[in-house]
Amino acid sequence: MPLRAAPAQTMQQLPLEIAPPPEPTLENFIPGANAEALARVSALADGRLDERLVYLWGIPGSGRSHLLHAAARTAAGRLPLVIADDVGTLDAEAAQALFMAINTAREGRGAVLAAGDAPPAQLALRPDLASRLGWGLVYQLQPLSDEHKAAWLSAEAARRGLQLGEGVIEYLLTRLPRDLPSLAALVALLDRYSLARKRQITLPLVREFLQANAR
C-alpha cells in the first residue's frame, strides 16, 4: 500500500529530533540464512580473506547494498578494496574499471566486492567481465524469514524508544511490503505519527495511520 507523509499541519507539531535510520554496518546486518556470506565479506574488508573477489547477488531488499556500504566503511586498508554495486547497470567506462580491478585483485594487489541482481553468467555484461565475476566467491543472498523480520522490527522499535502493541508486528508483516527498507521507512513514519498524537503504537493507531495515508 503506497504511503505518503503526514499533512503539513501535522508535521508542524512533530519534535525536530527523530532518530534517523542507523548507518549500515556489518554488526547491524541481520544474516538470517546469509551468515557465511556475511563472514566472508567481513574477512574481505579486514584483509583476512585469502580469496580477493566476492560477488553477491539477490533480489532487491536482500541486503546487497547494506553489505557493500558496511564493507566500504570498515575496510581495514591493508588492501585497496574496490566496491561495485548493481554491476549489471555499469556503463562501458565503469565496466572496464571493474575489469581492471578484478585483474589487479587476482594478482594480489587489491580486493573487489561486487553485487548485482543476478548470478554472473546472467548479467547483461560483456562476457569477459561476467566470467571474471565468477572467478571468486559467489553468494546468493536469501531473503529474511518472517521470524527474522519480526526480530528486526522489534529491535528497530527499541532503538527508537518505541513500544509496539500486541499484534502490531504480525499486522505489518502480513499487510505491507516486507523488505527491510520499506519496513524501516514505515517504522519512521509511525514514530512521527505516534509522537504527534501522543499515543503508543497499537493496532488501532496503525490502522488509523494507514487509512489516513492511503491514496
LINGI-V70045 format. One record per residue. N is the residue number from 0. RES is the residue in three letters. SS is DSSP state (A for helix, B for strand, O for the rest). PSI is psi in whole degrees, -180 to 180 (999 if undefined). D_FIRST is the distance of its C-alpha to the first C-alpha in whole Angstrom. Layout:
# LINGI-V70045
N,RES,SS,PSI,D_FIRST  N,RES,SS,PSI,D_FIRST
This chain:
# LINGI-V70045
0,MET,O,122,0  1,PRO,O,146,4  2,LEU,O,151,6  3,ARG,O,163,10  4,ALA,O,160,13  5,ALA,O,155,15  6,PRO,O,159,18  7,ALA,A,-41,21  8,GLN,A,-30,23  9,THR,A,-43,21  10,MET,A,-30,21  11,GLN,O,-20,25  12,GLN,O,-6,25  13,LEU,O,147,24  14,PRO,O,149,26  15,LEU,O,-31,27  16,GLU,O,100,27  17,ILE,O,131,24  18,ALA,O,121,24  19,PRO,O,164,23  20,PRO,O,144,21  21,PRO,O,147,24  22,GLU,O,141,26  23,PRO,O,128,26  24,THR,O,166,29  25,LEU,O,-26,30  26,GLU,O,-34,31  27,ASN,O,10,27  28,PHE,O,127,26  29,ILE,O,111,25  30,PRO,O,-37,27  31,GLY,O,-122,26  32,ALA,O,8,28  33,ASN,O,28,28  34,ALA,A,-40,31  35,GLU,A,-42,34  36,ALA,A,-43,32  37,LEU,A,-44,31  38,ALA,A,-40,35  39,ARG,A,-40,36  40,VAL,A,-42,34  41,SER,A,-45,36  42,ALA,A,-38,39  43,LEU,A,-45,39  44,ALA,A,-33,38  45,ASP,A,-6,41  46,GLY,O,20,43  47,ARG,O,-4,44  48,LEU,O,128,43  49,ASP,O,-41,45  50,GLU,O,136,43  51,ARG,O,6,42  52,LEU,B,126,39  53,VAL,B,131,36  54,TYR,B,130,33  55,LEU,B,140,29  56,TRP,B,155,27  57,GLY,O,174,23  58,ILE,O,160,20  59,PRO,O,137,18  60,GLY,O,1,17  61,SER,O,-8,20  62,GLY,O,8,22  63,ARG,A,-54,24  64,SER,A,-36,24  65,HIS,A,-49,24  66,LEU,A,-38,28  67,LEU,A,-46,29  68,HIS,A,-41,28  69,ALA,A,-43,30  70,ALA,A,-39,33  71,ALA,A,-37,33  72,ARG,A,-24,34  73,THR,A,5,36  74,ALA,O,133,38  75,ALA,O,-24,42  76,GLY,O,-4,43  77,ARG,O,-29,46  78,LEU,O,139,45  79,PRO,O,128,43  80,LEU,B,117,39  81,VAL,B,130,37  82,ILE,B,132,34  83,ALA,B,115,32  84,ASP,O,156,28  85,ASP,O,53,26  86,VAL,A,-23,30  87,GLY,A,-12,29  88,THR,A,6,28  89,LEU,O,140,32  90,ASP,O,177,34  91,ALA,A,-40,38  92,GLU,A,-45,39  93,ALA,A,-37,36  94,ALA,A,-40,37  95,GLN,A,-39,41  96,ALA,A,-40,40  97,LEU,A,-40,38  98,PHE,A,-47,41  99,MET,A,-38,44  100,ALA,A,-39,42  101,ILE,A,-42,42  102,ASN,A,-42,45  103,THR,A,-42,46  104,ALA,A,-40,44  105,ARG,A,-23,46  106,GLU,O,2,49  107,GLY,O,16,49  108,ARG,O,27,48  109,GLY,O,-175,44  110,ALA,B,156,41  111,VAL,B,132,38  112,LEU,B,116,34  113,ALA,B,161,32  114,ALA,B,154,29  115,GLY,B,-177,27  116,ASP,O,8,24  117,ALA,O,161,27  118,PRO,O,158,30  119,PRO,A,-44,33  120,ALA,A,-18,35  121,GLN,A,4,32  122,LEU,O,147,31  123,ALA,O,67,32  124,LEU,O,163,35  125,ARG,O,143,38  126,PRO,A,-38,40  127,ASP,A,-33,42  128,LEU,A,-42,39  129,ALA,A,-41,37  130,SER,A,-37,40  131,ARG,A,-35,40  132,LEU,A,-24,37  133,GLY,O,-1,38  134,TRP,O,-31,41  135,GLY,O,-149,40  136,LEU,B,130,37  137,VAL,B,126,34  138,TYR,B,131,31  139,GLN,B,120,28  140,LEU,O,126,26  141,GLN,O,137,24  142,PRO,O,151,20  143,LEU,O,147,21  144,SER,O,165,21  145,ASP,A,-34,19  146,GLU,A,-44,22  147,HIS,A,-37,22  148,LYS,A,-38,18  149,ALA,A,-41,19  150,ALA,A,-40,22  151,TRP,A,-43,21  152,LEU,A,-42,18  153,SER,A,-44,22  154,ALA,A,-40,23  155,GLU,A,-40,21  156,ALA,A,-44,21  157,ALA,A,-38,25  158,ARG,A,-33,25  159,ARG,O,-1,24  160,GLY,O,27,26  161,LEU,O,151,23  162,GLN,O,122,23  163,LEU,B,127,20  164,GLY,O,167,21  165,GLU,O,131,22  166,GLY,O,-8,19  167,VAL,A,-47,16  168,ILE,A,-46,16  169,GLU,A,-41,16  170,TYR,A,-45,13  171,LEU,A,-41,11  172,LEU,A,-23,12  173,THR,A,-8,12  174,ARG,A,-3,8  175,LEU,O,166,6  176,PRO,O,139,8  177,ARG,O,10,11  178,ASP,O,153,13  179,LEU,A,-40,15  180,PRO,A,-42,14  181,SER,A,-41,11  182,LEU,A,-39,12  183,ALA,A,-43,15  184,ALA,A,-39,13  185,LEU,A,-44,11  186,VAL,A,-39,15  187,ALA,A,-42,16  188,LEU,A,-41,14  189,LEU,A,-35,15  190,ASP,A,-51,18  191,ARG,A,-45,18  192,TYR,A,-45,17  193,SER,A,-36,19  194,LEU,A,-42,22  195,ALA,A,-33,22  196,ARG,A,0,22  197,LYS,O,46,25  198,ARG,O,150,23  199,GLN,O,161,22  200,ILE,B,97,19  201,THR,O,172,19  202,LEU,A,-44,17  203,PRO,A,-40,17  204,LEU,A,-40,16  205,VAL,A,-44,13  206,ARG,A,-41,12  207,GLU,A,-45,14  208,PHE,A,-47,12  209,LEU,A,-37,8  210,GLN,A,-39,10  211,ALA,A,-28,12  212,ASN,A,5,9  213,ALA,O,143,7  214,ARG,O,999,8
